[in-house]
Amino acid sequence: MGTFHDLALVCQSLGQTGSRLQMAQMAGEFLAHLDTGEAEIAARFMVGRALPQGDEGKLDVSGRAIWKIAAEMTGGADQGEEIFAAAADFGEAIEMLLKLRPIEPEPTLSIREVSDRFAEIAAIEGRHARKRKLEAMRELLARASALEGKYLAKILIREMRHGMSEGLMIEAIAAMAARPAAEVRRMHMLEGDLGRVVRAIRSAGTIGTAEAIDASGRPPAAARPRPLKPMLAAPAGDVAEALAILGPAIALEQKLDGARVQIHCDPGGVRIFSRRLNEITQSLPEVVEAAGSLNSRGAILDGEVIAIDADGRPLAFQEVMRRFGRVRDVERLRAEQPLRLFVFDLIALDGELLIDRPYRERFATLAAIAAEAGLELPDRSLPASLAEAEAFYAGLIEAGGEGVMAKALESRYTPGVRGRGWLKIKHARTLDLVIVAADWGYGRRKGWLSNYHLAARDESSGNLLEVGKTFKGLTDEEFRAMTERLGALKTDERGGTVFVRPEVVVEVAYSDIQRSPRYQSGMALRFARIVRIRDDKDPEQVDTLGALRTEFDRQLVKPR
């Protein structure tokens, strides 16, 4: 039986290892000594995922709640400031707090048991759900040793800080199974969940988005494919740069200011998934109705929904998010805030994955079935020259659009990957970043968390590194709501700064990027301003330091 204490020891050792190769080997050897079910869970736990991809939001256990429970158990609430000053991170603070108990429990938790407890907490709903969740969490912490408590906390707040990113875990799984990393990477691209990759590779060795999709990409008729992570786009400065990168064989599409959706149509009905792979079918009945005629085709569509006013004109992104995840008063909200669906890619049809087909072929098929089903496509151009491409872009901007997507006609669909097959060209320079801390305001903003510390992801380590701060862009109402939201994510507070679980993603506009010795990232945004709150994005989808470096280098190239 794999013990949670053993997993904690391995995580501890990973944090003390500097070599990526040694880390992958260490994690792979640990997985290899577990049975399939334990290895599936451990792969998730080691990268800070308490539950399978798409299910974590149901846990609803914040760092503040974990601290409060541990403080009540140990009577150490009055030592909080001293503990946080001495601790390297939140998990270590919990460990120090649990060591204050007169008698420390023997480590008896198993990996499976912890996973089962997490699933039970996530399943708690209805009357007094919050209270019952915390009671269940208290029972789990009471049984944990100090070291186990440290890693329970780290997994729950998704802040492992030992360098084991999803990319490195893919290498660890490859080491575990003695399989090529490229093969495991493709499996993860299709499965979207590291645990399911481990289970697949340890059992049948199959690849796909359902229990039994094989390498051909065709599932059995009874299987219902899981959602795939959406393909991501890298930024480009302008249309000319996009053409230089992708070549002349491109399509330009209207960039929509909406929320990404993945629509699954099969004989079992329509299912809709958000960018973060959460199922939101109940929230969007008009999308279900629009795509319902494709149920016999086994289709998976990639698209976007935008909010519209009474005259059919697009509204701000925040209006779309009013509808996401709502399961009550849906018909009333539908009347108050109608949505408009656009589809722009075809991931599967008739039970066959199309991700290895070129974009030109996928779109041609999509256009044909969209016409039959009455689905709307975004404005699109196949420019024959740079002048034609720039004219299309200028026309969209003049009409109030935010930019274009440039797509290579021969590009494949790469789930979860920010490749160079798709590029986004925005009228304003923006980045998607995550809030990792906030300062208490003063003056008119007194009592609000209003100066937000913004971080990008270091693609080499997977860590989040700060690249700037901003107190600009939100309304008073949004400041109040953000203060409450970040308060629930609090993991520490020092000197007027509240450190939070990195969960809130924001789109940030800026004037330029400068070198900065102040930040570990080495870069800082100037005149940063929050454009919108990206509740549709997961922290793993924020922009990377590589993207910032590219933008920084681009600034040095002056227009002719």
C-alpha positions as CSV (number, residue, x, y, z in Angstrom):
1,M,0.0,0.0,0.0
2,G,1.3,3.4,-0.9
3,T,1.4,5.7,2.1
4,F,0.8,9.5,1.9
5,H,3.8,9.9,4.2
6,D,6.0,8.2,1.5
7,L,4.6,10.6,-1.1
8,A,5.4,13.6,1.2
9,L,9.0,12.4,1.6
10,V,9.4,12.2,-2.1
11,C,8.0,15.7,-2.6
12,Q,10.4,16.9,0.1
13,S,13.3,15.3,-1.8
14,L,12.1,16.8,-5.1
15,G,12.3,20.3,-3.5
16,Q,16.0,19.6,-2.6
17,T,17.0,18.4,-6.1
18,G,18.2,20.8,-8.7
19,S,18.5,18.4,-11.7
20,R,15.5,18.0,-13.9
21,L,16.7,14.6,-15.0
22,Q,17.1,13.4,-11.3
23,M,13.7,14.8,-10.4
24,A,12.0,13.0,-13.3
25,Q,13.9,9.8,-12.4
26,M,13.0,10.1,-8.7
27,A,9.3,10.7,-9.3
28,G,9.2,8.0,-12.0
29,E,10.7,5.4,-9.7
30,F,8.2,6.3,-6.9
31,L,5.3,5.9,-9.3
32,A,6.7,2.5,-10.6
33,H,6.6,1.1,-7.1
34,L,2.9,1.9,-6.6
35,D,-0.1,0.0,-8.0
36,T,-2.0,1.6,-10.9
37,G,-4.6,3.3,-8.9
38,E,-2.1,4.7,-6.4
39,A,0.2,5.9,-9.2
40,E,-2.7,7.6,-10.9
41,I,-3.4,9.6,-7.7
42,A,0.2,10.3,-6.9
43,A,0.9,11.8,-10.3
44,R,-1.8,14.3,-9.7
45,F,-0.8,15.0,-6.1
46,M,2.9,15.7,-7.0
47,V,1.9,18.5,-9.3
48,G,-0.6,20.0,-6.9
49,R,-3.9,18.5,-8.2
50,A,-6.2,17.2,-5.6
51,L,-8.7,15.8,-8.0
52,P,-8.9,14.9,-11.8
53,Q,-8.7,17.8,-14.2
54,G,-12.0,19.8,-14.2
55,D,-13.1,18.6,-10.7
56,E,-10.9,20.7,-8.4
57,G,-13.3,23.7,-8.2
58,K,-15.8,21.5,-6.3
59,L,-13.4,21.2,-3.3
60,D,-13.9,24.9,-2.2
61,V,-11.3,24.7,0.6
62,S,-9.2,27.8,0.9
63,G,-5.8,28.4,2.5
64,R,-7.5,30.6,5.1
65,A,-9.8,27.8,6.0
66,I,-7.0,25.3,6.3
67,W,-5.0,27.7,8.6
68,K,-8.0,28.3,10.8
69,I,-8.7,24.6,11.2
70,A,-5.1,23.9,12.1
71,A,-4.9,26.9,14.4
72,E,-8.0,25.7,16.3
73,M,-6.7,22.2,16.6
74,T,-3.3,23.3,18.0
75,G,-4.2,26.5,19.9
76,G,-1.5,28.3,17.8
77,A,-3.5,31.1,16.4
78,D,-1.6,33.7,18.4
79,Q,1.7,32.5,16.9
80,G,0.6,33.0,13.3
81,E,2.8,36.1,12.6
82,E,5.8,34.4,14.1
83,I,5.2,31.2,12.2
84,F,4.7,32.9,8.8
85,A,7.8,34.9,9.3
86,A,9.9,31.7,9.8
87,A,8.1,29.5,7.2
88,A,9.3,29.4,3.6
89,D,5.7,28.9,2.3
90,F,2.2,28.2,3.4
91,G,2.7,24.4,3.6
92,E,5.7,24.8,5.9
93,A,3.6,27.2,8.1
94,I,1.0,24.5,8.4
95,E,3.7,21.9,9.3
96,M,5.1,24.2,12.0
97,L,1.6,24.8,13.4
98,L,0.8,21.1,13.5
99,K,4.0,20.4,15.4
100,L,2.5,22.4,18.3
101,R,0.2,19.5,19.2
102,P,1.2,17.7,22.4
103,I,1.1,14.4,20.6
104,E,1.7,14.0,16.9
105,P,-0.3,11.3,15.2
106,E,1.6,8.4,13.6
107,P,1.5,8.7,9.8
108,T,-1.2,6.2,8.8
109,L,-2.9,7.9,5.8
110,S,-2.7,6.1,2.5
111,I,-2.6,7.8,-0.9
112,R,-6.0,6.3,-1.8
113,E,-7.5,7.4,1.5
114,V,-6.5,11.0,1.0
115,S,-7.8,10.9,-2.5
116,D,-11.1,9.4,-1.3
117,R,-11.4,12.1,1.4
118,F,-10.8,14.9,-1.2
119,A,-13.5,13.4,-3.4
120,E,-15.9,13.2,-0.5
121,I,-15.3,16.8,0.4
122,A,-15.8,17.8,-3.2
123,A,-19.1,15.9,-3.4
124,I,-20.7,17.7,-0.4
125,E,-23.5,19.9,-1.6
126,G,-26.7,21.5,-0.3
127,R,-27.6,22.8,3.1
128,H,-24.6,23.9,5.2
129,A,-22.3,22.4,2.6
130,R,-19.5,24.8,3.5
131,K,-19.6,23.8,7.2
132,R,-19.7,20.1,6.4
133,K,-16.7,20.5,4.0
134,L,-14.6,22.1,6.7
135,E,-15.6,19.5,9.3
136,A,-14.5,16.7,6.9
137,M,-11.2,18.7,6.3
138,R,-10.7,18.9,10.1
139,E,-11.0,15.1,10.5
140,L,-8.4,14.6,7.8
141,L,-6.0,17.1,9.3
142,A,-6.5,15.6,12.7
143,R,-5.2,12.3,11.5
144,A,-2.2,13.8,9.6
145,S,1.3,14.0,10.9
146,A,3.0,17.4,10.6
147,L,4.7,16.5,7.3
148,E,1.6,15.0,5.9
149,G,-0.3,18.1,6.9
150,K,2.2,20.2,5.0
151,Y,1.6,18.4,1.8
152,L,-2.1,18.1,2.3
153,A,-2.1,22.0,2.4
154,K,0.2,22.3,-0.5
155,I,-1.9,20.1,-2.7
156,L,-5.2,21.8,-1.7
157,I,-3.9,25.3,-2.5
158,R,-2.0,24.0,-5.6
159,E,1.3,25.5,-4.5
160,M,3.8,22.7,-4.3
161,R,7.0,24.8,-4.9
162,H,9.2,21.8,-5.5
163,G,9.7,22.3,-9.3
164,M,7.6,19.4,-10.4
165,S,5.7,20.9,-13.3
166,E,3.2,19.0,-15.5
167,G,5.9,18.9,-18.2
168,L,8.4,17.4,-15.9
169,M,5.8,14.9,-14.6
170,I,5.3,13.8,-18.2
171,E,9.0,12.9,-18.3
172,A,8.6,11.1,-14.9
173,I,5.8,9.0,-16.3
174,A,7.9,8.2,-19.4
175,A,10.7,7.1,-17.0
176,M,8.2,5.0,-15.0
177,A,7.0,3.2,-18.1
178,A,10.2,3.2,-20.1
179,R,8.3,4.9,-22.9
180,P,9.3,7.8,-25.1
181,A,8.5,11.2,-23.6
182,A,6.9,12.3,-26.9
183,E,4.4,9.4,-26.7
184,V,3.5,10.3,-23.1
185,R,3.2,14.0,-24.0
186,R,0.7,13.1,-26.8
187,M,-1.3,11.0,-24.4
188,H,-1.5,13.9,-22.0
189,M,-2.4,16.2,-24.8
190,L,-5.4,14.0,-25.5
191,E,-6.4,13.0,-22.0
192,G,-5.8,16.4,-20.3
193,D,-5.2,14.7,-16.9
194,L,-1.9,13.2,-15.7
195,G,-3.6,10.6,-13.6
196,R,-5.6,9.2,-16.5
197,V,-2.3,9.1,-18.5
198,V,-0.7,6.9,-15.8
199,R,-3.8,4.6,-15.7
200,A,-3.8,4.3,-19.5
201,I,-0.1,3.6,-19.8
202,R,-0.1,1.2,-16.9
203,S,-3.1,-0.8,-18.1
204,A,-3.8,-1.1,-21.8
205,G,-1.3,1.6,-22.9
206,T,-4.0,3.3,-25.0
207,I,-4.2,6.9,-26.1
208,G,-7.2,9.0,-26.2
209,T,-10.0,11.0,-24.7
210,A,-12.2,8.1,-23.5
211,E,-11.5,4.9,-21.7
212,A,-10.7,3.0,-24.8
213,I,-9.7,5.3,-27.7
214,D,-6.8,3.7,-29.5
215,A,-3.9,5.2,-31.5
216,S,-6.2,5.6,-34.5
217,G,-8.2,8.1,-32.6
218,R,-11.6,6.3,-33.1
219,P,-13.4,5.4,-29.8
220,P,-16.0,2.6,-29.6
221,A,-19.5,3.8,-30.2
222,A,-20.5,3.6,-26.5
223,A,-17.6,5.7,-25.3
224,R,-18.2,9.4,-24.6
225,P,-15.0,11.4,-25.1
226,R,-13.7,13.6,-22.4
227,P,-13.0,17.2,-23.1
228,L,-9.6,18.1,-24.5
229,K,-7.6,21.1,-23.4
230,P,-8.1,23.9,-25.9
231,M,-5.4,24.7,-28.4
232,L,-3.7,28.0,-27.4
233,A,-2.3,30.8,-29.5
234,A,1.0,32.7,-29.1
235,P,1.1,36.5,-29.4
236,A,2.3,38.4,-32.4
237,G,2.9,42.1,-32.7
238,D,1.2,42.7,-36.0
239,V,-0.1,41.1,-39.1
240,A,3.3,41.4,-40.9
241,E,5.0,39.5,-38.1
242,A,2.3,36.8,-38.2
243,L,2.9,36.3,-41.9
244,A,6.7,36.1,-41.3
245,I,6.2,33.4,-38.7
246,L,3.5,31.3,-40.3
247,G,4.2,31.9,-44.0
248,P,1.8,33.1,-46.7
249,A,-0.7,30.1,-46.4
250,I,-2.8,31.5,-43.5
251,A,-6.3,32.4,-42.6
252,L,-7.2,35.4,-40.5
253,E,-10.2,35.1,-38.2
254,Q,-12.1,37.7,-36.2
255,K,-10.8,37.5,-32.6
256,L,-13.9,37.4,-30.4
257,D,-14.3,39.0,-27.0
258,G,-16.1,36.0,-25.5
259,A,-15.6,32.8,-23.5
260,R,-14.2,29.6,-25.1
261,V,-16.4,26.5,-25.2
262,Q,-15.9,23.0,-26.3
263,I,-19.2,21.4,-27.5
264,H,-19.6,17.6,-27.6
265,C,-22.4,16.2,-29.7
266,D,-23.3,12.5,-29.6
267,P,-26.3,10.3,-29.4
268,G,-26.3,10.8,-25.6
269,G,-26.9,14.5,-26.1
270,V,-25.0,17.8,-26.1
271,R,-22.4,18.5,-23.4
272,I,-20.6,21.8,-23.1
273,F,-17.2,22.4,-21.4
274,S,-15.5,25.6,-20.4
275,R,-11.9,26.5,-21.2
276,R,-11.0,25.0,-17.8
277,L,-12.8,21.7,-18.8
278,N,-15.7,22.2,-16.3
279,E,-19.0,21.0,-17.6
280,I,-21.4,24.0,-18.0
281,T,-24.1,22.3,-20.1
282,Q,-27.0,23.4,-17.8
283,S,-25.9,27.0,-18.0
284,L,-26.1,27.4,-21.7
285,P,-29.4,25.9,-23.0
286,E,-29.3,28.0,-26.2
287,V,-26.0,26.4,-27.2
288,V,-27.4,22.9,-26.5
289,E,-30.3,23.8,-28.8
290,A,-28.0,25.3,-31.5
291,A,-25.8,22.2,-31.7
292,G,-28.4,19.5,-31.1
293,S,-28.8,18.6,-34.7
294,L,-25.2,17.3,-34.7
295,N,-25.9,14.6,-32.1
296,S,-26.0,11.9,-34.6
297,R,-22.5,12.8,-36.0
298,G,-20.4,12.4,-32.8
299,A,-18.9,15.9,-33.3
300,I,-16.6,17.9,-31.0
301,L,-16.6,21.6,-31.8
302,D,-14.3,24.4,-30.6
303,G,-16.0,27.8,-30.3
304,E,-16.7,30.9,-28.4
305,V,-19.9,32.5,-26.9
306,I,-20.3,36.2,-26.7
307,A,-22.9,38.3,-24.8
308,I,-25.2,40.5,-27.0
309,D,-27.6,43.3,-26.3
310,A,-31.2,43.6,-27.5
311,D,-30.0,44.7,-31.0
312,G,-27.5,41.8,-31.3
313,R,-24.4,43.9,-30.6
314,P,-21.5,42.4,-28.7
315,L,-21.2,43.2,-25.0
316,A,-18.1,43.1,-22.7
317,F,-16.6,39.8,-21.7
318,Q,-17.8,40.1,-18.1
319,E,-21.4,39.9,-19.3
320,V,-20.7,36.4,-20.7
321,M,-19.3,35.2,-17.4
322,R,-22.7,36.0,-15.7
323,R,-24.0,32.9,-17.5
324,F,-21.1,30.5,-16.9
325,G,-21.7,27.9,-14.1
326,R,-25.2,29.1,-13.2
327,V,-27.7,26.4,-12.7
328,R,-30.5,28.4,-11.1
329,D,-32.8,30.9,-12.9
330,V,-31.2,29.9,-16.1
331,E,-34.2,30.8,-18.3
332,R,-34.5,34.2,-16.6
333,L,-30.8,34.8,-17.2
334,R,-31.1,33.6,-20.7
335,A,-33.8,36.3,-21.4
336,E,-31.8,39.0,-19.6
337,Q,-28.5,38.2,-21.1
338,P,-28.7,36.3,-24.4
339,L,-25.6,34.7,-25.9
340,R,-24.4,34.2,-29.5
341,L,-22.3,31.1,-30.4
342,F,-19.5,31.1,-33.0
343,V,-17.7,27.9,-33.9
344,F,-14.2,28.0,-35.4
345,D,-12.7,24.5,-35.3
346,L,-13.7,20.8,-35.6
347,I,-11.9,18.5,-33.2
348,A,-13.8,15.3,-34.0
349,L,-16.5,14.0,-36.3
350,D,-18.3,10.7,-36.5
351,G,-16.3,9.5,-33.6
352,E,-12.9,10.2,-35.2
353,L,-10.4,12.7,-33.8
354,L,-9.3,15.2,-36.4
355,I,-6.5,16.9,-34.5
356,D,-3.8,15.5,-36.8
357,R,-5.6,16.8,-39.9
358,P,-4.5,20.2,-41.3
359,Y,-6.5,23.2,-40.3
360,R,-7.6,23.9,-43.9
361,E,-9.3,20.4,-44.0
362,R,-10.8,20.7,-40.5
363,F,-12.3,24.1,-41.3
364,A,-13.7,23.0,-44.7
365,T,-15.5,20.2,-43.0
366,L,-16.6,22.5,-40.2
367,A,-18.0,25.0,-42.7
368,A,-20.1,22.3,-44.3
369,I,-21.6,20.9,-41.2
370,A,-22.1,24.4,-39.7
371,A,-24.1,25.4,-42.8
372,E,-26.3,22.3,-42.3
373,A,-26.8,22.9,-38.6
374,G,-27.2,26.7,-38.9
375,L,-24.1,27.4,-36.8
376,E,-22.3,30.7,-37.1
377,L,-18.6,31.1,-38.1
378,P,-16.4,34.1,-37.3
379,D,-15.5,36.6,-40.0
380,R,-12.6,35.1,-41.9
381,S,-10.2,35.9,-44.7
382,L,-7.6,34.0,-46.8
383,P,-5.4,37.0,-47.7
384,A,-3.3,36.8,-50.9
385,S,-0.9,39.5,-49.7
386,L,0.2,41.5,-46.7
387,A,-1.8,44.5,-47.9
388,E,-5.0,42.4,-48.0
389,A,-4.3,40.9,-44.6
390,E,-3.7,44.4,-43.1
391,A,-6.9,45.7,-44.7
392,F,-8.9,42.9,-43.1
393,Y,-7.4,43.5,-39.7
394,A,-7.9,47.3,-40.0
395,G,-11.6,46.7,-40.9
396,L,-12.2,44.6,-37.9
397,I,-10.5,47.1,-35.6
398,E,-12.5,50.0,-37.1
399,A,-15.7,48.0,-36.4
400,G,-14.8,47.7,-32.7
401,G,-13.1,44.4,-32.7
402,E,-10.1,43.6,-30.5
403,G,-7.9,41.9,-33.1
404,V,-7.5,38.8,-35.3
405,M,-6.3,35.2,-35.0
406,A,-3.8,34.1,-37.6
407,K,-3.8,30.4,-38.3
408,A,-1.5,28.4,-40.6
409,L,-3.5,26.4,-43.0
410,E,-1.4,23.3,-42.5
411,S,-1.4,23.5,-38.7
412,R,-2.5,20.6,-36.6
413,Y,-4.7,21.0,-33.5
414,T,-2.5,20.7,-30.4
415,P,-4.6,20.5,-27.3
416,G,-3.3,22.5,-24.4
417,V,-0.2,23.7,-26.3
418,R,0.6,27.3,-27.1
419,G,2.2,26.4,-30.4
420,R,3.2,28.6,-33.4
421,G,0.4,27.3,-35.6
422,W,-2.0,29.9,-34.2
423,L,-1.1,33.5,-33.4
424,K,-3.2,36.2,-31.7
425,I,-2.8,39.8,-32.8
426,K,-4.5,42.3,-30.5
427,H,-5.1,46.0,-31.0
428,A,-3.8,46.6,-27.4
429,R,-0.9,44.8,-25.8
430,T,-2.2,42.6,-23.1
431,L,-1.1,39.6,-21.1
432,D,-3.0,37.0,-19.1
433,L,-1.5,36.9,-15.5
434,V,-2.4,35.5,-12.2
435,I,-2.8,37.4,-8.9
436,V,-0.4,36.0,-6.2
437,A,-0.8,38.7,-3.6
438,A,-2.4,42.1,-2.9
439,D,-1.8,45.1,-0.7
440,W,-4.3,46.8,1.5
441,G,-5.3,50.2,0.0
442,Y,-5.3,53.6,1.6
443,G,-7.2,56.8,1.1
444,R,-10.3,56.2,-1.0
445,R,-9.3,52.5,-1.3
446,K,-8.8,52.0,2.4
447,G,-10.3,48.6,3.5
448,W,-9.9,47.1,0.0
449,L,-7.2,44.8,-1.4
450,S,-6.4,47.0,-4.3
451,N,-2.8,46.8,-5.4
452,Y,-2.5,43.4,-7.1
453,H,0.8,41.5,-7.5
454,L,0.8,39.9,-11.0
455,A,2.8,36.8,-12.0
456,A,3.6,34.9,-15.1
457,R,4.7,31.3,-15.3
458,D,8.3,30.3,-15.7
459,E,8.0,27.6,-18.4
460,S,11.3,25.9,-17.3
461,S,10.3,25.3,-13.7
462,G,6.5,25.8,-13.7
463,N,6.8,28.4,-10.9
464,L,4.9,31.7,-10.9
465,L,7.1,34.7,-10.8
466,E,6.0,38.3,-10.3
467,V,6.3,40.8,-13.2
468,G,4.5,43.8,-11.7
469,K,1.7,45.3,-9.7
470,T,-1.4,47.4,-10.5
471,F,-4.3,49.1,-8.7
472,K,-5.8,50.3,-12.0
473,G,-8.7,49.1,-14.0
474,L,-11.4,47.9,-11.6
475,T,-14.5,49.8,-10.5
476,D,-15.3,50.3,-6.8
477,E,-17.8,47.5,-6.9
478,E,-15.1,45.2,-8.5
479,F,-12.6,46.2,-5.8
480,R,-15.0,45.2,-3.1
481,A,-15.8,41.9,-4.8
482,M,-12.1,41.2,-5.4
483,T,-11.3,41.9,-1.8
484,E,-13.8,39.3,-0.6
485,R,-12.6,36.8,-3.2
486,L,-8.9,37.2,-2.4
487,G,-9.7,37.1,1.3
488,A,-11.0,33.6,0.8
489,L,-7.8,32.6,-1.0
490,K,-5.5,34.0,1.7
491,T,-2.5,31.9,2.7
492,D,-0.4,34.5,4.6
493,E,-0.3,38.2,5.5
494,R,2.8,40.2,6.1
495,G,3.4,44.0,6.4
496,G,0.1,45.0,4.7
497,T,0.4,42.4,1.9
498,V,-2.0,39.5,1.7
499,F,-0.5,36.4,-0.1
500,V,-3.1,34.3,-1.9
501,R,-3.6,31.0,-3.6
502,P,-2.8,31.8,-7.3
503,E,-6.3,31.3,-8.7
504,V,-7.6,34.6,-10.1
505,V,-6.5,35.2,-13.7
506,V,-6.7,38.7,-15.1
507,E,-6.0,40.2,-18.5
508,V,-3.6,43.1,-18.1
509,A,-2.9,45.9,-20.6
510,Y,0.5,47.7,-20.3
511,S,2.6,50.3,-22.1
512,D,5.9,48.3,-22.3
513,I,8.1,45.9,-20.5
514,Q,11.4,46.8,-18.8
515,R,14.2,45.0,-17.2
516,S,13.9,44.9,-13.4
517,P,16.3,43.5,-10.8
518,R,13.5,44.0,-8.3
519,Y,11.7,40.9,-9.5
520,Q,13.1,37.3,-9.7
521,S,11.6,37.2,-13.2
522,G,14.0,40.0,-14.3
523,M,11.1,41.9,-16.0
524,A,8.4,44.4,-15.0
525,L,5.3,45.8,-16.8
526,R,5.0,49.6,-17.0
527,F,1.6,51.3,-16.5
528,A,-0.2,48.0,-16.0
529,R,-4.0,48.0,-15.9
530,I,-6.5,45.2,-15.5
531,V,-8.7,45.0,-18.6
532,R,-10.9,42.1,-17.4
533,I,-11.1,39.2,-14.9
534,R,-10.6,35.9,-16.8
535,D,-12.7,33.5,-14.8
536,D,-12.7,31.2,-17.8
537,K,-8.9,30.7,-17.6
538,D,-7.0,28.3,-15.3
539,P,-3.8,29.6,-13.7
540,E,-1.8,27.1,-15.8
541,Q,-3.0,29.0,-18.9
542,V,-1.4,32.4,-18.0
543,D,1.3,33.8,-20.2
544,T,4.9,32.6,-19.7
545,L,8.1,34.5,-19.1
546,G,9.1,33.4,-22.6
547,A,6.1,35.4,-24.0
548,L,7.2,38.5,-22.0
549,R,10.8,38.1,-23.3
550,T,9.4,37.9,-26.8
551,E,7.3,41.1,-26.2
552,F,10.3,42.8,-24.7
553,D,12.5,41.9,-27.7
554,R,9.8,43.1,-30.0
555,Q,9.8,46.5,-28.4
556,L,13.4,47.1,-29.5
557,V,12.4,46.7,-33.2
558,K,11.4,50.2,-34.3
559,P,8.8,50.6,-37.1
560,R,10.2,51.8,-40.4
